[in-house]
Amino acid sequence: NLNLTLFTLLIHIPSLIVNVSSQQVFPKKVSADFRFYIENQTRDDVSRKQVRIYQLYSRTTGKHVQILGKKINANGDDGGKYALLVVETETFGSHIRIKGKESGYYICMNKNGKIIGKPNGNNQECVFVEEYLENNYTALVSAKYKGWYLGFNRKGRPKKGSKTTQTQQEVHFMKRHPKGKVDPLAEFRFTTVTKRTRRARHATRER
């Protein structure tokens, strides 16, 4: 009887090991905490945004767009503190929000087509869509009011959105780095230094 019992146990041990291993390696249900983490990552707006700082050169005025607060114009000097723009771009798409680095106000367009600055850019009126033109310029059309563009007249004053079209020079801009801005790749460039030989070091000492 004892031998029979031992024999029975030996037969069933491999199947027990397989069952335990499969439960550990291949769990039937994914952890609830893991699902919660994935959902949070998917809904996290910050993780899907890119932030850049540059200037918008106006083709009409030959100056740069500047955000003074509620007032916005295209008379900013190259490198001027109010002409530095913080551009928040969605990773997937060309929808952007433009904020003044100094003032903290966003460029927005209201229902009347008027360009104004707002301290909070979460409103859809503060979202623009980039349109790349053949002449290397960029046009910014309102995401909420279709066909209405960000534009400035020759005096640098904002143009009413309802009176703009993509072909007008008043709505053409060019992205520029701030004056004196170092090439962002410069800090990653390395200079190869050749190790001097003993003869070279000795010659230097004799001088």
Phi and psi in degrees as GROMACS dihedral restraints (atoms count N, CA, C in turn):
[ dihedral_restraints ]
;  ai    aj    ak    al  type     phi  dphi    fc
    3     4     5     6     1   -63.5    20    10
    4     5     6     7     1   -42.7    20    10
    6     7     8     9     1   -63.3    20    10
    7     8     9    10     1   -39.2    20    10
    9    10    11    12     1   -64.6    20    10
   10    11    12    13     1   -40.4    20    10
   12    13    14    15     1   -64.0    20    10
   13    14    15    16     1   -44.4    20    10
   15    16    17    18     1   -62.7    20    10
   16    17    18    19     1   -40.1    20    10
   18    19    20    21     1   -63.6    20    10
   19    20    21    22     1   -40.6    20    10
   21    22    23    24     1   -63.9    20    10
   22    23    24    25     1   -41.7    20    10
   24    25    26    27     1   -64.0    20    10
   25    26    27    28     1   -42.0    20    10
   27    28    29    30     1   -62.2    20    10
   28    29    30    31     1   -34.1    20    10
   30    31    32    33     1   -68.9    20    10
   31    32    33    34     1   -39.5    20    10
   33    34    35    36     1   -86.7    20    10
   34    35    36    37     1   -18.3    20    10
   36    37    38    39     1   -58.8    20    10
   37    38    39    40     1   -46.9    20    10
   39    40    41    42     1   -57.5    20    10
   40    41    42    43     1   -41.2    20    10
   42    43    44    45     1   -66.6    20    10
   43    44    45    46     1   -34.6    20    10
   45    46    47    48     1   -66.7    20    10
   46    47    48    49     1   -40.9    20    10
   48    49    50    51     1   -63.3    20    10
   49    50    51    52     1   -43.0    20    10
   51    52    53    54     1   -62.0    20    10
   52    53    54    55     1   -43.1    20    10
   54    55    56    57     1   -63.6    20    10
   55    56    57    58     1   -44.3    20    10
   57    58    59    60     1   -65.0    20    10
   58    59    60    61     1   -43.4    20    10
   60    61    62    63     1   -64.4    20    10
   61    62    63    64     1   -42.1    20    10
   63    64    65    66     1   -65.2    20    10
   64    65    66    67     1   -32.6    20    10
   66    67    68    69     1   -71.8    20    10
   67    68    69    70     1   -31.4    20    10
   69    70    71    72     1   -79.4    20    10
   70    71    72    73     1   -40.9    20    10
   72    73    74    75     1   -82.3    20    10
   73    74    75    76     1   -37.6    20    10
   75    76    77    78     1  -120.0    20    10
   76    77    78    79     1    77.6    20    10
   78    79    80    81     1   -64.5    20    10
   79    80    81    82     1   143.2    20    10
   81    82    83    84     1   -72.0    20    10
   82    83    84    85     1   -32.3    20    10
   84    85    86    87     1  -124.0    20    10
   85    86    87    88     1   137.2    20    10
   87    88    89    90     1   -75.6    20    10
   88    89    90    91     1   143.4    20    10
   90    91    92    93     1   -56.5    20    10
   91    92    93    94     1   137.6    20    10
   93    94    95    96     1   -63.6    20    10
   94    95    96    97     1   -34.7    20    10
   96    97    98    99     1   -63.9    20    10
   97    98    99   100     1   -38.5    20    10
   99   100   101   102     1   -66.2    20    10
  100   101   102   103     1   -42.7    20    10
  102   103   104   105     1   -61.9    20    10
  103   104   105   106     1   -40.3    20    10
  105   106   107   108     1   -63.2    20    10
  106   107   108   109     1   -39.4    20    10
  108   109   110   111     1   -64.2    20    10
  109   110   111   112     1   -44.8    20    10
  111   112   113   114     1   -62.8    20    10
  112   113   114   115     1   -42.6    20    10
  114   115   116   117     1   -62.8    20    10
  115   116   117   118     1   -41.1    20    10
  117   118   119   120     1   -64.8    20    10
  118   119   120   121     1   -40.7    20    10
  120   121   122   123     1   -65.0    20    10
  121   122   123   124     1   -37.3    20    10
  123   124   125   126     1   -69.1    20    10
  124   125   126   127     1   -35.5    20    10
  126   127   128   129     1   -89.4    20    10
  127   128   129   130     1    -6.7    20    10
  129   130   131   132     1   -74.1    20    10
  130   131   132   133     1   108.1    20    10
  132   133   134   135     1   -67.0    20    10
  133   134   135   136     1   -34.1    20    10
  135   136   137   138     1   -62.5    20    10
  136   137   138   139     1   -38.8    20    10
  138   139   140   141     1   -69.3    20    10
  139   140   141   142     1   -14.9    20    10
  141   142   143   144     1  -103.0    20    10
  142   143   144   145     1    12.0    20    10
  144   145   146   147     1  -114.0    20    10
  145   146   147   148     1   148.0    20    10
  147   148   149   150     1  -118.3    20    10
  148   149   150   151     1   137.2    20    10
  150   151   152   153     1  -116.9    20    10
  151   152   153   154     1   126.4    20    10
  153   154   155   156     1  -128.8    20    10
  154   155   156   157     1   156.7    20    10
  156   157   158   159     1  -122.4    20    10
  157   158   159   160     1   121.1    20    10
  159   160   161   162     1  -157.4    20    10
  160   161   162   163     1  -177.6    20    10
  162   163   164   165     1  -112.1    20    10
  163   164   165   166     1   156.0    20    10
  165   166   167   168     1  -112.9    20    10
  166   167   168   169     1   109.5    20    10
  168   169   170   171     1   -83.1    20    10
  169   170   171   172     1   126.6    20    10
  171   172   173   174     1   -87.7    20    10
  172   173   174   175     1   127.0    20    10
  174   175   176   177     1   -66.3    20    10
  175   176   177   178     1   -29.4    20    10
  177   178   179   180     1   -76.8    20    10
  178   179   180   181     1   -47.7    20    10
  180   181   182   183     1   -93.8    20    10
  181   182   183   184     1   -20.6    20    10
  183   184   185   186     1    74.5    20    10
  184   185   186   187     1    12.0    20    10
  186   187   188   189     1  -117.2    20    10
  187   188   189   190     1  -166.1    20    10
  189   190   191   192     1  -121.4    20    10
  190   191   192   193     1   149.0    20    10
  192   193   194   195     1   -65.9    20    10
  193   194   195   196     1   132.1    20    10
  195   196   197   198     1  -133.0    20    10
  196   197   198   199     1   142.5    20    10
  198   199   200   201     1  -110.1    20    10
  199   200   201   202     1   107.5    20    10
  201   202   203   204     1   -89.1    20    10
  202   203   204   205     1   -10.3    20    10
  204   205   206   207     1   143.8    20    10
  205   206   207   208     1  -118.8    20    10
  207   208   209   210     1   -72.5    20    10
  208   209   210   211     1   -24.7    20    10
  210   211   212   213     1   -95.4    20    10
  211   212   213   214     1   137.8    20    10
  213   214   215   216     1  -132.3    20    10
  214   215   216   217     1   136.7    20    10
  216   217   218   219     1  -146.1    20    10
  217   218   219   220     1   178.4    20    10
  219   220   221   222     1  -118.4    20    10
  220   221   222   223     1    44.8    20    10
  222   223   224   225     1  -116.9    20    10
  223   224   225   226     1    18.5    20    10
  225   226   227   228     1   -76.1    20    10
  226   227   228   229     1   143.2    20    10
  228   229   230   231     1   -79.7    20    10
  229   230   231   232     1   155.6    20    10
  231   232   233   234     1   -63.4    20    10
  232   233   234   235     1   120.5    20    10
  234   235   236   237     1    88.3    20    10
  235   236   237   238     1    -0.8    20    10
  237   238   239   240     1   -63.5    20    10
  238   239   240   241     1   144.7    20    10
  240   241   242   243     1   -64.5    20    10
  241   242   243   244     1   -30.4    20    10
  243   244   245   246     1   -83.4    20    10
  244   245   246   247     1    -9.0    20    10
  246   247   248   249     1   -92.3    20    10
  247   248   249   250     1    -5.5    20    10
  249   250   251   252     1   -80.5    20    10
  250   251   252   253     1   120.7    20    10
  252   253   254   255     1  -113.2    20    10
  253   254   255   256     1   135.3    20    10
  255   256   257   258     1   -97.9    20    10
  256   257   258   259     1   112.1    20    10
  258   259   260   261     1  -105.5    20    10
  259   260   261   262     1   117.2    20    10
  261   262   263   264     1   -96.7    20    10
  262   263   264   265     1   117.3    20    10
  264   265   266   267     1  -116.7    20    10
  265   266   267   268     1   133.9    20    10
  267   268   269   270     1   -69.2    20    10
  268   269   270   271     1   137.6    20    10
  270   271   272   273     1   -59.8    20    10
  271   272   273   274     1   -41.7    20    10
  273   274   275   276     1  -106.5    20    10
  274   275   276   277     1    97.3    20    10
  276   277   278   279     1   125.6    20    10
  277   278   279   280     1   175.4    20    10
  279   280   281   282     1  -114.1    20    10
  280   281   282   283     1    22.2    20    10
  282   283   284   285     1   -80.2    20    10
  283   284   285   286     1   128.8    20    10
  285   286   287   288     1  -132.9    20    10
  286   287   288   289     1   158.4    20    10
  288   289   290   291     1  -123.1    20    10
  289   290   291   292     1   135.8    20    10
  291   292   293   294     1  -115.1    20    10
  292   293   294   295     1   121.3    20    10
  294   295   296   297     1  -122.5    20    10
  295   296   297   298     1   141.6    20    10
  297   298   299   300     1   -73.3    20    10
  298   299   300   301     1   126.5    20    10
  300   301   302   303     1   -63.0    20    10
  301   302   303   304     1   -36.2    20    10
  303   304   305   306     1   -84.3    20    10
  304   305   306   307     1   -48.0    20    10
  306   307   308   309     1   -81.8    20    10
  307   308   309   310     1   -30.3    20    10
  309   310   311   312     1    80.2    20    10
  310   311   312   313     1     5.5    20    10
  312   313   314   315     1   -93.5    20    10
  313   314   315   316     1   150.2    20    10
  315   316   317   318     1   -99.8    20    10
  316   317   318   319     1   149.0    20    10
  318   319   320   321     1   -79.2    20    10
  319   320   321   322     1   124.8    20    10
  321   322   323   324     1  -135.1    20    10
  322   323   324   325     1   160.8    20    10
  324   325   326   327     1  -128.0    20    10
  325   326   327   328     1   122.4    20    10
  327   328   329   330     1   -85.4    20    10
  328   329   330   331     1  -178.0    20    10
  330   331   332   333     1   -65.6    20    10
  331   332   333   334     1   -17.6    20    10
  333   334   335   336     1   -91.0    20    10
  334   335   336   337     1     0.1    20    10
  336   337   338   339     1    85.0    20    10
  337   338   339   340     1     9.3    20    10
  339   340   341   342     1   -84.2    20    10
  340   341   342   343     1   135.8    20    10
  342   343   344   345     1   -87.4    20    10
  343   344   345   346     1   122.8    20    10
  345   346   347   348     1  -138.4    20    10
  346   347   348   349     1   162.7    20    10
  348   349   350   351     1  -101.4    20    10
  349   350   351   352     1   136.7    20    10
  351   352   353   354     1  -129.3    20    10
  352   353   354   355     1   142.4    20    10
  354   355   356   357     1   -71.6    20    10
  355   356   357   358     1   -18.8    20    10
  357   358   359   360     1  -119.7    20    10
  358   359   360   361     1   122.7    20    10
  360   361   362   363     1  -100.6    20    10
  361   362   363   364     1    14.5    20    10
  363   364   365   366     1   -73.9    20    10
  364   365   366   367     1   -18.1    20    10
  366   367   368   369     1   -68.4    20    10
  367   368   369   370     1   145.7    20    10
  369   370   371   372     1   -63.5    20    10
  370   371   372   373     1   -20.8    20    10
  372   373   374   375     1   -68.9    20    10
  373   374   375   376     1   -14.1    20    10
  375   376   377   378     1  -100.7    20    10
  376   377   378   379     1    11.0    20    10
  378   379   380   381     1  -106.3    20    10
  379   380   381   382     1   132.2    20    10
  381   382   383   384     1  -124.9    20    10
  382   383   384   385     1   156.6    20    10
  384   385   386   387     1  -113.0    20    10
  385   386   387   388     1   128.6    20    10
  387   388   389   390     1   -77.5    20    10
  388   389   390   391     1   132.9    20    10
  390   391   392   393     1  -123.2    20    10
  391   392   393   394     1   119.0    20    10
  393   394   395   396     1   -89.7    20    10
  394   395   396   397     1   124.8    20    10
  396   397   398   399     1   -97.9    20    10
  397   398   399   400     1   162.9    20    10
  399   400   401   402     1   -68.3    20    10
  400   401   402   403     1   -22.9    20    10
  402   403   404   405     1   -89.2    20    10
  403   404   405   406     1    19.3    20    10
  405   406   407   408     1    71.1    20    10
  406   407   408   409     1     9.2    20    10
  408   409   410   411     1   -96.1    20    10
  409   410   411   412     1   166.1    20    10
  411   412   413   414     1  -123.1    20    10
  412   413   414   415     1   137.7    20    10
  414   415   416   417     1  -111.7    20    10
  415   416   417   418     1   146.2    20    10
  417   418   419   420     1  -119.3    20    10
  418   419   420   421     1   110.5    20    10
  420   421   422   423     1  -103.2    20    10
  421   422   423   424     1   143.3    20    10
  423   424   425   426     1   -62.9    20    10
  424   425   426   427     1   134.7    20    10
  426   427   428   429     1   -74.4    20    10
  427   428   429   430     1   -24.2    20    10
  429   430   431   432     1   -93.3    20    10
  430   431   432   433     1   -42.5    20    10
  432   433   434   435     1  -107.2    20    10
  433   434   435   436     1    94.9    20    10
  435   436   437   438     1   -59.8    20    10
  436   437   438   439     1   133.5    20    10
  438   439   440   441     1    86.2    20    10
  439   440   441   442     1    -2.2    20    10
  441   442   443   444     1  -101.3    20    10
  442   443   444   445     1   124.1    20    10
  444   445   446   447     1  -108.7    20    10
  445   446   447   448     1   155.0    20    10
  447   448   449   450     1   -75.8    20    10
  448   449   450   451     1   123.7    20    10
  450   451   452   453     1  -152.6    20    10
  451   452   453   454     1   158.7    20    10
  453   454   455   456     1  -137.6    20    10
  454   455   456   457     1   142.8    20    10
  456   457   458   459     1   -80.4    20    10
  457   458   459   460     1  -174.5    20    10
  459   460   461   462     1   -65.9    20    10
  460   461   462   463     1   -22.1    20    10
  462   463   464   465     1   -88.1    20    10
  463   464   465   466     1    -0.7    20    10
  465   466   467   468     1    87.2    20    10
  466   467   468   469     1     6.6    20    10
  468   469   470   471     1   -85.5    20    10
  469   470   471   472     1   146.2    20    10
  471   472   473   474     1   -60.5    20    10
  472   473   474   475     1   139.8    20    10
  474   475   476   477     1   -98.6    20    10
  475   476   477   478     1   142.7    20    10
  477   478   479   480     1   -63.3    20    10
  478   479   480   481     1   132.3    20    10
  480   481   482   483     1   -57.6    20    10
  481   482   483   484     1   -36.0    20    10
  483   484   485   486     1   -69.5    20    10
  484   485   486   487     1   -11.8    20    10
  486   487   488   489     1  -108.5    20    10
  487   488   489   490     1    21.4    20    10
  489   490   491   492     1  -115.3    20    10
  490   491   492   493     1   152.9    20    10
  492   493   494   495     1  -140.0    20    10
  493   494   495   496     1   161.2    20    10
  495   496   497   498     1   -64.3    20    10
  496   497   498   499     1   -27.0    20    10
  498   499   500   501     1   -80.1    20    10
  499   500   501   502     1   -11.8    20    10
  501   502   503   504     1   -74.5    20    10
  502   503   504   505     1   138.7    20    10
  504   505   506   507     1   -66.3    20    10
  505   506   507   508     1   -23.3    20    10
  507   508   509   510     1   -62.4    20    10
  508   509   510   511     1   -20.2    20    10
  510   511   512   513     1  -106.9    20    10
  511   512   513   514     1    10.7    20    10
  513   514   515   516     1   -96.9    20    10
  514   515   516   517     1   129.3    20    10
  516   517   518   519     1  -132.8    20    10
  517   518   519   520     1   159.1    20    10
  519   520   521   522     1  -131.0    20    10
  520   521   522   523     1   132.7    20    10
  522   523   524   525     1   -76.6    20    10
  523   524   525   526     1   133.8    20    10
  525   526   527   528     1  -136.9    20    10
  526   527   528   529     1   145.2    20    10
  528   529   530   531     1   -74.5    20    10
  529   530   531   532     1   148.8    20    10
  531   532   533   534     1   -58.1    20    10
  532   533   534   535     1   152.5    20    10
  534   535   536   537     1   -58.0    20    10
  535   536   537   538     1   131.2    20    10
  537   538   539   540     1    80.1    20    10
  538   539   540   541     1     5.7    20    10
  540   541   542   543     1   -69.2    20    10
  541   542   543   544     1   129.1    20    10
  543   544   545   546     1   -78.2    20    10
  544   545   546   547     1   143.4    20    10
  546   547   548   549     1   -52.7    20    10
  547   548   549   550     1   122.2    20    10
  549   550   551   552     1   -57.8    20    10
  550   551   552   553     1   -20.1    20    10
  552   553   554   555     1   -89.3    20    10
  553   554   555   556     1    -9.7    20    10
  555   556   557   558     1   -59.9    20    10
  556   557   558   559     1   -38.2    20    10
  558   559   560   561     1   -70.3    20    10
  559   560   561   562     1   -10.8    20    10
  561   562   563   564     1  -102.9    20    10
  562   563   564   565     1     4.2    20    10
  564   565   566   567     1   -92.5    20    10
  565   566   567   568     1   133.4    20    10
  567   568   569   570     1  -117.9    20    10
  568   569   570   571     1   147.9    20    10
  570   571   572   573     1  -103.7    20    10
  571   572   573   574     1   129.3    20    10
  573   574   575   576     1   -80.0    20    10
  574   575   576   577     1   126.4    20    10
  576   577   578   579     1  -108.7    20    10
  577   578   579   580     1   122.0    20    10
  579   580   581   582     1   -85.7    20    10
  580   581   582   583     1   131.7    20    10
  582   583   584   585     1   -70.7    20    10
  583   584   585   586     1   131.1    20    10
  585   586   587   588     1   -74.9    20    10
  586   587   588   589     1   147.0    20    10
  588   589   590   591     1   -81.5    20    10
  589   590   591   592     1   170.4    20    10
  591   592   593   594     1   -62.0    20    10
  592   593   594   595     1   -39.2    20    10
  594   595   596   597     1   -63.1    20    10
  595   596   597   598     1   -41.4    20    10
  597   598   599   600     1   -66.3    20    10
  598   599   600   601     1   -41.8    20    10
  600   601   602   603     1   -64.8    20    10
  601   602   603   604     1   -38.2    20    10
  603   604   605   606     1   -67.0    20    10
  604   605   606   607     1   -40.0    20    10
  606   607   608   609     1   -63.9    20    10
  607   608   609   610     1   -37.0    20    10
  609   610   611   612     1   -66.3    20    10
  610   611   612   613     1   -38.8    20    10
  612   613   614   615     1   -66.6    20    10
  613   614   615   616     1   -37.1    20    10
  615   616   617   618     1   -66.3    20    10
  616   617   618   619     1   -28.1    20    10
